[in-house]
Each structure stands twice: as structure tokens, then as C-alpha cells.
Amino acid sequence: MKRLLLLAGLAGCATPPAPVVPPPVAVIAPVTAPAPAVVVAAPVDAGPPPLTAQEVQEALSLNCQSCHSLAYIEQQRLTAGQWTATLTKMRGWGALLEESQVAPLSLALAATRGPTAALPVFETRDLPAFTVEAEPARTPALVEKGKALFLARCMVCHGPDAHGSIGVNLVDRPIQQEPTRFAQFVKSGRGRMPPHADLGPRQFKELLAFLRSL
Amino acid sequence: MVAGRTVAAAPFEVLADTPQQLQTPLDALDALVTPTDRFFVRSHFGAPRLDRQRTLSLEGLVGKPFTLSVAALQKLPQTTVTAVLQCAGNGRAFFTPTIPGVQWQHGAVGQAEWTGVRLSVLVERAKVQAGAAHVHLFGADRAPKPQAPAFVRSIPLEKAMHPDTLIAWKMNGAPLTLEHGAPLRVVVPGWAGDHWLKWVTAIHLAAEEHDGFFVKKGYRIPPTPVPPGTKVPPEQMVPVTVLPVKSILTAPLEGATVKAGQVEVRGVAFSGGAAVRQVEVSVDGGAHWQLAKLEGEPGVGRWQRFKLEVDAPVGKMRVVARATDELGALQPEQGVWNPSGYFWNAWHRVSWSVT
């Protein structure tokens, strides 16, 4: 039987999620035994089965985390109705979630992150410090190489001007200050983005130089 | 490779990494000025590219529109204001029924010294035309998807002309960090943080308030309290502006263990509407109150520290604080629920053990 699991904890939390067993919605009595005294009726309108924890995680990974940390979701405590309103708003803001996914995902999220869920204990830690100086100077040659690479590899999803379409906008975005994460996403892919494993530090530098020139 | 030199940062509570939502722990609020490297960080879409060469344009219903570099702005008369910056959603996590949004508790607030040029100086230089009543504020940050609305804010011209309203380039005496809006941000003392637009690049004078999502739908509150859980259409709400009176206990903190005897209770208190008149502390859950001593210069939208020595016998201490401002507004026992969870200012209650 597929069971809902708690969403994974906050980003960076090492504790594995504990399984939660929901109360059974309906039980079909075995029909092999003769004349059972109790017959449990099948639900009138059962609808599709609830999403598994894996399906929830996959939906969030593919549709949410390209724009924001999943921590945003994991700290909410909302009814299914509130989740539907939020997911609908996010679809309007460019999330690639299908309309048909909104209802089952809302139910699944309300089951784990409903109004009575506990507020997560937020991680306290040192951070990559505040940025006080601009990135290293870029040369026109670097920008030109980055542009050629962008047009060949990135434009299809991120748009010719890098302002985003299927993929996210890359102009004036925080990722420009995070070269390590930038390299990781390009090399390994993320969510709907395919990996570009053949690219290396030189290309990452060129791509960032181009994006910073826009 | 590291993008730029950085300064060491102390721990924050990380509500999210992308975009960064960093909450200041309560112990860092136990001061008149909050250190920049522990000052909370909040934005809708995260920081744009750091570019200290960005310019500021003043345009719209003005006779002489202009564009100035940061260097040119810095040649104008400079003003420094000490003021509280508090996110409108600070305390959202405490409301019932629960409300979507970043689940801030106490630490989306801080006080800093802000240095810049008065916005009124720039507006006067541009020669306001008849009919201008609002100032639209545009920043360099961009949404992750083109379908998402830009974060644009609007303040009435009257507030823009207030002598404390600044276009700032310094925070606590140092150039703004990218996270706090470099190279330029708006400073609107007394008003909620959504007006303090970071990375500001353009100021547009107009007859009406801006018609974007973050003015017409976001950052609005019912003009009078509604029953918790009520749905209120945005057009029946008004912008969140003046910070309500509030006190926060900063020592001893919740769950602390202290030695029996005289213990100093400390905190900060502020109001966006007026200076703080008094802060009262109760050690019996609010039945009896004692006046705390205030420290620091009083002012609108500026916090003062409060201190009170209390006698702490062995056992459990339950301490509550409440502030009153010079307009007579008293911090309420309960937060006033509203659809987006703004302006939580209920009595701050902590309990600690005395051994």
C-alpha cells in the first residue's frame, strides 16, 4: 500500500523523515470467505489514489525549486484550499505545474503540511558572507565566448535574451553571485534542466561573464 | 572562484536559501543598533547583480527629469537617520488560522543607522508637476519567471517628502552590502519594510499609486479588524504602512536558566506612529506591571532599549512586556489577525527557569 510520507525536512536537515500512516480511507473486505457479517462498501467517488511521497517530491523538484528553495513549502501550514490558492498563484507566475496536478498536490501537501503541522525548527548557521564588492572584471572576449555558448546550449529554454521562458530568468538574479552553485546546476542539471557534463570551469566563467553583461 | 570580497557573517536562522530569507536571532536584537552582519534579510526575488555603477532616475510628473550616478548623489547634502526596519510579515508564524508566506517569528526586524540623501531633495530638484501624488519605486531585482510581477512599490508623495525618507547608500556607516540593497535603497522610517525598496534604480512620480500586484494585491490589510480566517478582497483593504507599537524581549530569552536574585530583563520597543512613551514588564502573566527604564534617543520609528531589574525567586519565571507610544497606542495582548499575516505585535511572553 502506498503511503504518504512527511515531506523531507528543511533544506540541510540531516534527520530522515518519519513515515506517517494515514487512517485507511476504505477497506475492501476479502470476498473469498463465505457470508461475511460485515461488508465495507467501496467509496462512491474515490477519485485517483493520493500521491505518494515520491510523487510529491518529484512534483516539487520539477516545478518549484528552479525559482525558490523547497524550504518555502516545508515551512507552510495550510489547508488544501490554501494550498490550491497558492499553487494556482504560482502557475500564474510561471510554475510549470499542470492544472490537473493542483488538486492532488494540494491534498498531499495539506496532509503533511496542514494547519496543525509544527513550525519547523529553522537551521542556524554561518552563511556565505554578505557581498560587498562586484564580481571580477569581464573582458569583451569572455563575454563573446559566453554568448556563443549560451546561444548554443541555453537559449532554447532560457530565451534569447536570457530573461526566461521554460527555464528561469538569468538576468539580474542571485545565481550570478553564486558561481559554485551555478557550475553545479549547469554541469549536473536540476529539475527539468538537463546536465551539461562536458562543460568545465572555463565555460562557466564565460557564461557568467555573458550573463553579467546583460 | 568567489564573487567579490566578503565580510564574515554571524549565524542567522535560515528560513530559505533561495532567495535568501534570513531571520535575526533574538540575542542579536539586544542592542540599540543591530550589527549589519546579523541584520535580517528579506526580498521577494533575491539580489540582482552587484553593480555599484547603477544610476538613479527621477521621472514621471516632473518638470526636470534627471539621472544621477551614486557618486553624484553622494555630493548632495547627506543625512543619517537611526530607524527600525521591520518586515510587514514579522510574526506571521504566530497567527491562527495559519497564513501562507515566509513564517517569520520575531527576527524580521532590526535597527540601523542609514545614511543617504533626502528623497525630498531629489523630488524638489526634479520640479514636481501639478497632479503628482504618488511616488513609484523601481528596483534592479528581477523575478525568476517573466510571468511573475515585478516588485514595485508606491508611497504617497507626502511620505516621500518627509525629512526622514532617504535614498541611502550606507548602513551602520559602511557602504550597503548587496543583500541590503547596494548600491542604493529607499529608507522610510516608521513604515513597514516593503516600502524600503532595495536596489532602487528609478523613481517615478504619478497621479495614482502603482497598479502592480505588490501594491494592489499584496501588502494590504483590512482597515478595521476582521474575524480570524475571513477572506477579504484586496480592493477592500488598504496598504500596510505605519508600524504598530511593539516591544520585544531580548534577555533573558525563552528557555533560559538564570540564578536566583536580581535579574535584568531587557528588550527593545518602537512604534511607527510616535516615539515610545513607556514599556511595562510583568512577572505574573500580566496581572501587575512595572515600568521599565528606557535607553536611547526617542523618535518615531526608532527603537529604544528597555531594562528592568526583577526579583527572581527559584522556580519558573513568566515574563511579559508591553509598550505604549506617545499617541497612547498600547501593544495588544493578542495579535490582530489579517489575511496576509502582517503587523503581529502581541505581548511578547517568555519563560525561564531560576535556580
Interface residues (C-beta under 8 A of the other chain):
Chain A: A11 G12 Q65 S66 C67 H68 S69 A71 Y72 Q75 Q76 R77 L78 Q82 A85 T86 G92 W93 G94 A95 P115 L119 F122 E123 T124 R125 D126 L127 P128 A129 F130 T131 V132 E133 A134 E135 P136 G159 H163 G164 S165 V168 N169 V171 D172 R173 P174 Q176 Q177 E178 P179 T180 P201 K205 R212
Chain B: M1 V2 A3 G4 R5 T6 V7 A8 A9 A10 P11 F12 E13 V14 L15 A16 D17 T18 P19 Q20 L22 Q23 P25 T36 D37 F45 G46 A47 P48 R49 L50 D51 R52 A93 P97 T98 P100 V102 Q103 Q105 A140 D141 R142 A143 P144 K145 P146 Q147 A148 P149 A174 P175 T177 L178 E179 H180 A182
